[in-house]
């Protein structure tokens, strides 16, 4: 009750001040336009005497500006205490326009007093009165404007901005990316510090979001600068390979022993080294052959990833594994290559089974096929064999045979005595064919590098779903202690789930310690938002009625980076989180920022890039190009070697009394 009385008293004071202000304006007009009133006999003697006394004692009318400023001050004070119904339609632009117009009309019309009073009085009255009304209206609007306008931040950017890491944390393994981030109304410079890349990294983003340009390329450059051996899967050969090649040329002094640069490229044998991923020296057990067969067949048949364990999935894998292991033990592994395995598989199955079952260590592996053979289930047997033959037949290519039958280097890329940087190139147009062969290289590399006592190494896989990387989840989980950094680039979690299966996809997602994400949508955006967690955010609400406006402020937990923000990220902007170390704590691991790339510097650097040189010329003594002849010769040689193996083995079996029953088997 007391408060209401105080408000009513204040309102009366404001009304009185406004009335005094209006009276002063009227006195101003009467004094400075006295001639106009006197001519019409509208003067009042007592009023004239009072004004003369005011002017004599206070000099109030000695200058037109004095009375005007006094009137405006009183008007302003009266408006300051006025309570009005708040209105969202009142804007500062509207107030400023009214205020400026009123000021010009009210204060800058004194020149009219120097003109013939008969002509200018009416104009002076009008301009002064209108100016005063506009000033009063602007003052009233100021008291009614919605000061806490919720529409100023419709996307809640202020609440969802947060302080990020501004210090550079650098060590011998780290990847450091400069950033710009928005916080408290300003842009700040910061750093994303991947101080422990051995806990693996995922880089997500829709096509064109900048994941390769801003993140993957930086991993390649900075790890070469720090002396890492490296394996790069270059889906769009030779984008990443060119960066690695030139950066190695400029930073080879980072290595104690300069690494050699190797390339696997099925499209152009002139720019490809040769390497046998089934090198018998690195296959110590039949399980190695099974792993190789598994990788090949699942790359050729992606739908099988979801059907692992099914009879018609396991049967062709086991058959191919038996053939690989046979080539490993035959003649000390002289013919143990992937092309030889393809050719042997495509020979008559009567000869193949006869030869394979003559080895006791393969007998159990082949029991599903032998049961079908001996039981006369020809349809089943043909189906089992066709499941292996048909997909592998797509890989019969003289160029692929050429690359996969040589031994220019071994796949132990982090060997301290022979460090390597290996780039394997795919081709989007021939992805289904090349992925199986490249997947075989991947699986062998995983086996060889995840060992103690090796060099620090970095595995860069861009566009991961285009290839089935057998054992990737295990590599991420166990390779940290062996200093193996894994960086995986792909577009979306659903893409990974489609090509790797739900279980393996979840393992990869949940075991990775560092994550970068450009624009992603749907379930991926929601999953990332949940991963970044919630923070306490301020919520404000305003209630407006005809008498008053009330404001309430509350707090509640809400997403730090909501899915909607992740779905609309600008190119070059990333959200994510990094992991830290015991001795390198990072208080703010989460980031939402633009990764700063010095485009001018990169462009200048790329102008001096050298093309990856040709590795082989395929020129004869006379300088003629004989690449096609040499590759075709290698292709025919593999076929003839398989025929010799079959002939030799069948002769051996026919001469061994203990094995002759295999030849006499009723097919």
C-alpha positions in Angstrom: 0.0 0.0 0.0 2.8 2.4 0.9 4.5 1.6 -2.4 1.4 2.4 -4.4 1.1 5.8 -2.6 4.8 6.5 -3.4 4.2 5.8 -7.1 1.1 8.0 -7.2 3.1 10.8 -5.5 5.9 10.4 -8.1 3.4 10.6 -10.9 2.0 13.9 -9.6 5.5 15.4 -9.4 6.2 14.3 -13.0 3.0 15.8 -14.2 3.7 19.1 -12.3 7.2 19.3 -13.9 5.7 18.7 -17.4 3.1 21.5 -16.7 5.9 23.9 -15.7 7.8 23.0 -18.8 4.8 23.8 -21.0 4.2 27.1 -19.2 7.8 28.1 -19.8 7.4 27.4 -23.5 4.3 29.6 -23.6 6.2 32.4 -21.7 9.0 32.1 -24.2 6.6 32.6 -27.1 4.8 35.5 -25.4 8.1 37.3 -24.6 10.0 36.8 -27.9 6.9 37.4 -30.1 5.5 40.3 -28.0 5.1 42.5 -31.0 2.8 40.0 -32.6 0.6 39.9 -29.5 0.7 43.6 -28.8 -0.4 44.5 -32.4 -3.5 42.4 -31.8 -4.0 43.8 -28.2 -3.6 40.3 -26.8 -1.1 41.3 -24.1 -1.8 41.2 -20.4 -0.2 43.9 -18.3 0.3 41.9 -15.2 1.8 39.0 -17.2 4.2 41.4 -18.9 5.3 42.8 -15.5 5.9 39.3 -14.1 8.0 38.3 -17.0 10.0 41.6 -16.8 10.7 40.8 -13.1 11.8 37.3 -14.0 14.2 38.6 -16.7 15.6 41.3 -14.4 16.4 38.9 -11.6 17.2 35.7 -13.4 18.0 36.9 -17.0 15.6 34.1 -18.1 14.7 35.8 -21.3 18.0 37.4 -22.2 18.5 34.7 -24.8 15.9 32.5 -26.5 18.2 29.4 -25.9 17.9 29.8 -22.1 14.2 29.3 -21.8 14.2 26.5 -24.4 16.9 24.5 -22.6 15.2 25.0 -19.2 11.9 23.8 -20.7 13.5 20.7 -22.3 15.3 19.8 -19.0 12.1 19.9 -17.1 10.4 17.9 -19.9 13.2 15.3 -19.8 12.9 14.9 -16.0 9.2 14.4 -16.2 9.5 11.7 -18.9 12.3 10.0 -16.9 9.9 9.1 -14.1 6.9 8.3 -16.3 5.6 4.7 -16.2 4.1 3.4 -19.4 3.0 0.2 -20.9 6.1 -1.4 -22.7 5.8 -1.9 -26.4 8.0 -4.1 -28.6 7.1 -2.0 -31.7 8.9 1.0 -30.2 12.5 1.0 -31.5 15.5 3.1 -31.0 15.6 4.1 -34.6 12.1 5.5 -34.3 13.0 7.3 -31.1 16.2 8.8 -32.6 14.4 10.1 -35.7 11.7 11.8 -33.6 14.3 13.2 -31.2 16.5 14.7 -33.9 13.5 16.1 -35.8 12.1 17.7 -32.6 15.5 19.1 -31.7 16.0 20.8 -35.1 12.5 22.3 -35.0 12.7 23.5 -31.4 16.2 24.8 -31.2 17.2 25.9 -34.7 14.3 28.2 -35.5 15.6 31.4 -33.8 16.5 32.9 -37.1 12.7 33.4 -37.6 12.7 36.0 -34.8 14.9 38.2 -37.0 12.5 38.2 -39.9 9.4 40.5 -40.1 7.3 39.3 -37.1 4.1 39.6 -39.0 5.4 37.0 -41.6 7.3 34.7 -39.3 5.3 34.5 -36.1 3.0 31.8 -37.2 5.9 29.7 -38.6 7.8 30.2 -35.3 4.8 29.2 -33.2 4.3 26.1 -35.4 7.9 25.0 -35.4 8.4 25.5 -31.7 5.2 23.8 -30.8 5.8 20.8 -33.1 9.4 20.5 -32.0 8.3 20.5 -28.3 5.6 17.8 -29.0 8.1 15.6 -30.8 10.6 15.9 -28.0 7.9 15.0 -25.5 6.8 12.0 -27.6 10.4 10.8 -27.9 10.8 11.1 -24.1 7.5 9.1 -23.5 8.6 6.4 -25.9 11.9 6.1 -24.1 10.0 5.2 -21.0 8.0 2.6 -22.8 10.6 0.9 -24.9 11.2 -2.8 -24.0 14.7 -2.4 -22.6 15.4 -6.2 -22.2 14.3 -7.1 -25.7 14.5 -10.9 -26.1 14.5 -10.6 -29.8 18.0 -9.2 -29.9 19.5 -12.7 -29.6 16.9 -15.0 -31.3 19.5 -17.8 -31.8 20.7 -17.7 -28.2 24.3 -17.1 -29.4 25.4 -15.4 -26.2 24.2 -18.2 -23.9 25.8 -20.8 -26.2 29.2 -19.0 -26.5 31.9 -20.0 -24.1 35.5 -19.4 -23.2 37.9 -21.6 -25.1 41.6 -22.5 -24.9 43.7 -19.5 -25.7 47.1 -21.0 -24.8 49.4 -22.9 -27.2 50.2 -26.3 -25.7 53.0 -27.8 -27.7 54.9 -31.1 -27.4 56.8 -33.4 -29.7 53.6 -35.2 -30.8 51.0 -32.5 -30.8 48.9 -31.1 -33.6 48.1 -27.4 -32.9 45.4 -25.5 -34.9 44.9 -21.7 -34.5 41.3 -20.6 -34.1 38.9 -17.7 -33.8 35.9 -18.0 -31.4 33.0 -15.8 -30.3 32.6 -15.1 -26.6 30.8 -12.2 -24.7 30.1 -10.2 -27.8 33.7 -10.3 -29.2 35.9 -12.5 -31.3 39.0 -14.0 -29.6 42.1 -15.9 -30.9 42.6 -19.4 -29.5 44.1 -22.8 -30.1 42.9 -26.3 -30.5 45.7 -28.4 -28.9 45.7 -32.1 -29.8 48.4 -32.9 -27.3 47.8 -36.7 -27.4 47.1 -37.7 -31.0 47.7 -41.4 -30.0 44.2 -41.5 -28.5 42.9 -41.3 -32.1 41.0 -38.6 -34.0 37.8 -38.5 -35.9 37.2 -35.7 -38.4 33.5 -35.4 -39.5 31.8 -33.1 -42.0 29.5 -33.0 -45.0 31.2 -32.6 -48.4 32.7 -29.1 -48.6 32.7 -28.4 -44.8 36.5 -28.1 -44.9 37.6 -31.2 -42.9 40.5 -32.1 -45.2 41.6 -28.5 -45.8 41.5 -27.4 -42.2 42.3 -30.6 -40.2 43.5 -33.6 -42.2 46.1 -31.6 -44.2 47.4 -30.0 -40.9 47.8 -33.5 -39.4 50.0 -34.5 -42.4 52.1 -31.4 -42.3 52.7 -31.2 -38.6 53.4 -34.9 -38.1 56.0 -34.8 -40.9 57.6 -31.7 -39.2 57.8 -33.8 -36.0 59.4 -36.9 -37.6 56.5 -39.3 -37.8 56.5 -42.3 -40.2 53.2 -42.2 -42.0 50.6 -44.1 -43.9 48.1 -42.1 -45.9 45.0 -43.5 -47.6 44.4 -41.0 -50.5 40.9 -41.6 -51.8 41.2 -38.8 -54.4 44.8 -39.5 -55.4 47.0 -37.5 -55.5 45.7 -34.7 -53.3 47.1 -35.8 -50.0 50.1 -37.5 -51.5 51.3 -34.3 -53.1 51.2 -32.5 -49.8 53.1 -35.3 -48.0 55.7 -35.6 -50.8 56.5 -31.9 -50.9 56.4 -31.4 -47.1 58.8 -34.3 -46.7 61.2 -32.6 -49.2 61.1 -29.4 -47.1 61.3 -31.0 -43.6 63.4 -34.1 -44.0 65.8 -32.8 -41.4 63.1 -33.7 -38.7 64.1 -37.3 -39.0 67.2 -39.1 -37.7 67.0 -41.4 -40.6 65.4 -39.8 -43.6 62.2 -41.8 -44.5 61.7 -43.1 -48.0 58.6 -42.1 -49.9 56.5 -44.9 -51.4 53.3 -44.9 -53.5 50.8 -47.6 -54.4 48.8 -46.5 -57.4 46.9 -49.0 -59.6 45.9 -46.4 -62.2 49.4 -45.4 -63.2 52.1 -48.1 -62.8 54.7 -45.4 -63.8 54.0 -43.7 -60.5 53.7 -46.7 -58.3 56.0 -48.9 -56.4 55.4 -52.6 -56.2 54.6 -54.3 -52.9 53.3 -57.8 -52.0 50.9 -57.4 -49.0 51.0 -61.2 -48.6 54.7 -61.3 -48.1 55.3 -64.8 -46.6 57.9 -63.4 -44.2 55.2 -61.5 -42.3 52.7 -64.4 -42.2 53.5 -66.6 -39.3 50.2 -68.4 -38.8 47.3 -69.5 -40.8 45.2 -66.9 -38.9 47.2 -64.3 -40.8 45.9 -65.8 -44.0 42.4 -65.8 -42.6 42.6 -62.1 -41.7 43.8 -61.3 -45.2 41.0 -63.3 -46.8 38.5 -61.7 -44.5 39.6 -58.2 -45.4 39.5 -58.9 -49.2 36.1 -60.5 -49.2 34.4 -58.0 -47.0 35.8 -55.1 -49.1 34.3 -56.8 -52.2 31.0 -57.5 -50.5 30.1 -54.7 -48.0 26.8 -56.3 -47.2 28.7 -59.3 -45.7 29.9 -57.0 -42.9 26.4 -57.2 -41.4 26.3 -61.0 -41.9 29.5 -62.1 -40.4 29.3 -65.8 -39.3 26.8 -66.8 -41.9 27.6 -70.0 -43.8 27.7 -68.5 -47.3 29.8 -65.6 -45.9 32.4 -67.7 -44.0 32.7 -70.4 -46.7 34.4 -68.3 -49.4 36.5 -66.5 -46.8 37.8 -69.9 -45.5 38.4 -71.1 -49.1 40.5 -68.1 -50.0 42.4 -68.3 -46.7 43.3 -71.9 -47.4 44.6 -71.0 -50.8 46.7 -68.1 -49.4 48.2 -70.4 -46.7 48.9 -73.1 -49.3 50.9 -70.5 -51.4 52.7 -69.5 -48.2 53.9 -73.1 -47.5 54.5 -74.1 -51.1 58.1 -73.6 -52.2 58.9 -71.4 -49.3 56.3 -68.9 -50.3 57.8 -68.0 -53.7 54.3 -67.6 -55.2 52.5 -66.2 -52.2 50.9 -63.2 -53.7 47.3 -62.0 -54.0 47.2 -62.3 -57.9 48.5 -65.9 -57.6 45.7 -66.6 -55.1 43.1 -65.2 -57.5 44.4 -67.3 -60.4 44.5 -70.5 -58.3 41.0 -70.0 -57.0 39.7 -69.7 -60.6 41.1 -73.1 -61.6 39.0 -76.3 -61.7 37.8 -76.9 -58.1 38.5 -80.7 -58.4 42.2 -79.9 -58.8 42.2 -77.1 -56.2 40.5 -79.3 -53.5 42.7 -82.3 -54.3 45.8 -80.2 -53.9 44.7 -78.3 -50.8 43.4 -81.4 -48.9 46.7 -83.1 -49.5 48.1 -80.8 -46.8 46.9 -81.9 -43.3 47.0 -78.4 -41.9 44.4 -77.3 -44.4 42.1 -80.3 -44.1 40.0 -78.9 -41.3 39.7 -75.6 -43.0 38.2 -77.3 -46.0 35.8 -79.6 -44.3 32.6 -77.7 -45.3 33.6 -78.0 -49.0 34.7 -81.6 -48.6 31.4 -82.6 -46.9 29.5 -81.1 -49.9 31.8 -82.7 -52.4 31.7 -86.2 -50.8 28.0 -85.9 -50.2 27.2 -85.1 -53.8 25.8 -81.7 -52.9 27.0 -80.1 -56.1 24.7 -77.1 -56.0 25.8 -76.2 -52.5 29.5 -76.6 -53.5 29.1 -74.6 -56.6 27.4 -71.9 -54.6 30.2 -71.8 -52.0 32.9 -71.6 -54.7 31.0 -69.0 -56.7 30.7 -66.8 -53.7 34.4 -66.5 -53.7 35.1 -66.6 -57.5 32.6 -64.0 -58.7 33.7 -61.0 -56.6 37.4 -61.9 -56.9 37.1 -62.1 -60.7 36.4 -58.4 -60.8 39.9 -57.8 -59.6 41.6 -59.6 -62.4 43.6 -56.7 -63.9 47.2 -56.8 -65.3 48.0 -53.4 -63.7 46.8 -54.6 -60.3 48.7 -57.9 -60.7 51.8 -55.9 -61.5 51.7 -53.7 -58.4 50.9 -56.6 -56.0 53.6 -59.0 -57.1 56.7 -56.9 -56.5 58.8 -56.3 -53.5 60.1 -52.8 -53.7 59.5 -52.3 -49.9 57.9 -53.9 -46.9 54.9 -52.6 -45.0 56.6 -52.1 -41.6 56.4 -48.4 -42.1 57.6 -47.5 -38.6 60.7 -49.7 -38.7 63.4 -47.5 -36.9 66.0 -48.7 -39.5 63.8 -48.0 -42.5 61.2 -45.4 -41.8 58.7 -44.9 -44.6 55.9 -42.5 -45.7 53.5 -44.6 -47.7 50.6 -43.2 -49.8 48.1 -45.5 -51.3 45.8 -44.1 -53.9 42.2 -45.0 -54.7 40.1 -43.9 -57.6 36.4 -43.0 -57.0 35.5 -44.4 -60.4 37.1 -47.8 -59.6 36.5 -47.8 -55.8 34.8 -51.2 -55.6 37.7 -52.9 -57.3 40.6 -51.2 -55.7 39.2 -51.1 -52.2 39.7 -54.8 -51.7 43.4 -54.7 -52.6 44.0 -51.5 -50.6 42.1 -53.0 -47.7 44.6 -55.9 -47.8 47.5 -53.4 -47.5 45.7 -51.7 -44.6 45.2 -54.9 -42.6 48.8 -56.0 -43.0 50.0 -52.5 -41.9 47.9 -52.7 -38.8 49.5 -56.0 -37.9 53.0 -54.8 -38.5 53.1 -51.3 -36.9 51.3 -52.1 -33.7 54.4 -53.3 -31.9 56.7 -52.0 -29.2 60.0 -50.4 -30.0 59.0 -48.9 -33.3 59.0 -45.3 -34.4 56.1 -42.9 -33.8 53.8 -43.3 -36.7 50.7 -41.6 -38.1 47.8 -43.3 -40.0 45.7 -40.9 -42.0 42.6 -42.4 -43.5 40.4 -39.8 -45.4 37.0 -41.0 -46.6 37.1 -44.0 -44.3 33.8 -45.7 -45.4 35.2 -46.1 -49.0 37.4 -48.9 -47.7 37.0 -51.7 -45.1 39.8 -51.3 -42.6 39.9 -54.7 -40.8 41.1 -54.4 -37.2 40.7 -50.6 -37.0 38.7 -50.7 -33.7 41.4 -52.8 -32.1 44.2 -50.5 -33.4 42.5 -47.4 -31.9 42.0 -49.2 -28.6 45.6 -50.7 -28.2 48.0 -48.7 -30.3 48.3 -45.7 -28.0 51.2 -47.2 -26.0 53.0 -48.0 -29.3 52.8 -44.4 -30.4 50.5 -44.9 -33.3 48.4 -41.9 -34.2 45.2 -42.6 -36.1 43.2 -39.8 -37.9 40.0 -40.9 -39.6 38.0 -38.6 -41.9 34.5 -39.3 -43.0 31.2 -37.5 -43.5 28.7 -38.9 -41.0 28.2 -41.6 -38.3 25.4 -43.2 -40.3 27.9 -43.6 -43.2 30.3 -45.5 -40.9 27.5 -47.6 -39.5 26.3 -48.5 -43.0 29.7 -49.7 -44.2 31.2 -51.1 -40.9 28.1 -52.4 -39.1 26.5 -51.1 -36.0 28.8 -52.8 -33.4 32.1 -51.9 -34.9 30.9 -48.4 -35.7 29.9 -47.8 -32.1 33.3 -49.1 -30.9 35.1 -46.7 -33.2 32.9 -43.7 -32.1 33.3 -44.4 -28.4 37.0 -45.2 -28.2 38.3 -42.1 -30.1 39.6 -39.4 -27.8 39.7 -36.4 -30.2 36.9 -35.3 -32.4 36.4 -32.6 -34.9 33.1 -31.9 -36.6 32.1 -29.5 -39.3 28.5 -29.3 -40.5 26.7 -32.6 -39.9 23.0 -33.2 -39.5 20.4 -35.7 -38.1 21.5 -38.3 -35.6 25.1 -37.5 -35.9 24.5 -33.9 -34.8 22.4 -35.1 -31.8 25.0 -37.6 -30.8 27.7 -34.9 -30.8 25.6 -32.5 -28.9 25.0 -35.1 -26.2 28.8 -35.8 -26.2 29.6 -32.1 -25.5 27.2 -32.1 -22.6 25.1 -29.4 -20.9 25.8 -26.1 -19.1 23.9 -23.8 -16.9 22.2 -21.2 -19.1 20.3 -18.0 -18.2 16.6 -17.8 -19.3 14.7 -14.5 -19.3 11.0 -14.0 -19.8 9.0 -10.7 -20.0 5.3 -10.3 -19.2 3.6 -7.1 -20.5 0.1 -5.9 -19.4 -1.6 -2.5 -19.7 -0.3 -1.3 -16.4 3.1 -2.8 -16.0 5.9 -5.0 -17.4 7.5 -7.8 -15.3 10.8 -9.5 -16.0 11.8 -12.9 -14.6 15.2 -14.5 -14.9 15.9 -18.2 -14.3 18.7 -20.8 -15.0 18.5 -24.3 -16.4 20.8 -26.9 -17.8 20.8 -26.9 -21.6 23.0 -28.2 -24.4 26.4 -26.4 -24.7 26.3 -26.8 -28.5 22.8 -27.8 -29.6 22.3 -30.1 -32.7 20.8 -27.2 -34.6 24.0 -25.2 -34.3 26.1 -28.2 -35.5 23.7 -28.7 -38.5 24.3 -25.1 -39.7 28.0 -24.6 -39.2 29.7 -22.4 -41.8 32.5 -23.8 -43.9 35.7 -23.8 -41.9 33.9 -23.7 -38.5 34.3 -26.8 -36.3 33.0 -28.1 -33.0 34.7 -30.9 -31.0 36.6 -31.9 -28.1 40.2 -33.0 -27.4 41.8 -35.2 -24.8 44.7 -34.2 -22.5 47.6 -35.8 -20.6 48.5 -36.2 -17.0 51.2 -33.5 -17.2 49.3 -31.4 -19.8 45.9 -30.5 -18.4 43.4 -28.7 -20.7 40.7 -27.1 -18.6 38.4 -26.4 -21.6 38.6 -29.4 -23.9 35.5 -28.5 -25.9 35.7 -26.0 -28.8 33.3 -24.2 -31.2 35.4 -22.0 -33.5 36.7 -21.3 -36.9 40.0 -23.0 -37.7 42.3 -20.3 -39.1 44.1 -21.3 -42.2 46.6 -18.9 -43.8 45.3 -19.3 -47.3 47.8 -16.8 -48.8 50.7 -18.6 -47.3 49.4 -22.0 -48.4 48.8 -20.7 -51.9 52.4 -19.4 -52.1 53.7 -22.7 -50.8 51.7 -24.7 -53.3 53.1 -22.7 -56.2 56.4 -24.3 -55.5 55.1 -27.8 -55.1 56.9 -30.4 -57.2 54.9 -33.1 -59.0 55.4 -36.6 -57.7 58.1 -38.0 -60.1 57.7 -41.1 -62.2 59.1 -44.2 -60.5 59.5 -46.4 -63.5 60.0 -45.4 -67.1 59.3 -48.8 -68.7 61.6 -47.8 -71.6 63.8 -50.4 -73.4 67.3 -49.9 -74.5 66.2 -48.0 -77.6 63.9 -45.7 -75.5 60.6 -47.2 -76.6 57.8 -47.4 -74.1 57.1 -51.0 -73.3 54.9 -50.6 -70.2 52.0 -52.5 -71.6 54.2 -55.4 -72.8 56.0 -55.7 -69.5 52.8 -55.6 -67.5 51.2 -58.2 -69.8 54.3 -60.4 -69.5 53.9 -60.3 -65.7 50.2 -61.2 -66.0 50.9 -64.2 -68.3 53.7 -65.3 -66.0 51.4 -65.5 -63.0 49.0 -67.6 -65.0 51.7 -70.0 -66.2 53.2 -70.3 -62.7 49.8 -71.4 -61.3 49.5 -74.0 -64.1 53.0 -75.3 -63.2 52.0 -75.5 -59.5 48.9 -77.5 -60.3 50.8 -79.9 -62.6 53.6 -80.3 -60.1 51.2 -81.0 -57.2 49.0 -83.4 -59.1 52.1 -85.4 -60.0 53.3 -85.4 -56.4 49.9 -86.7 -55.2 49.7 -89.4 -57.9 53.1 -90.7 -56.8 52.3 -90.8 -53.1 50.3 -93.9 -52.2 48.9 -92.2 -49.1 47.3 -89.5 -51.2 46.2 -91.4 -54.3 42.7 -91.8 -52.8 42.3 -88.0 -53.4 42.6 -88.4 -57.1 40.4 -91.4 -57.3 37.6 -89.6 -55.4 34.3 -89.9 -57.2 33.3 -86.4 -58.0 
